[in-house]
């Protein structure tokens, strides 16, 4: 009889632990999904901005310039880094 009560208490305790872990995991998954959506949006926005810069610089004069060319290189690096993070 006492053993049955102890086992019932252990079972209820384990059920509570599983419930709390499940709730925590679902919260973490939702948070990760939000971060992933933000990362994809950032990649899209930066890629679009780079495409607009490339369209404005049809002859390549700005990209080959020292100061403005650095901006082009930086944006390319940011896009590559974002794509690398997404593909991992």
Helices and strands as residue ranges (DSSP letters): H 2-56, H 61-64, H 66-87
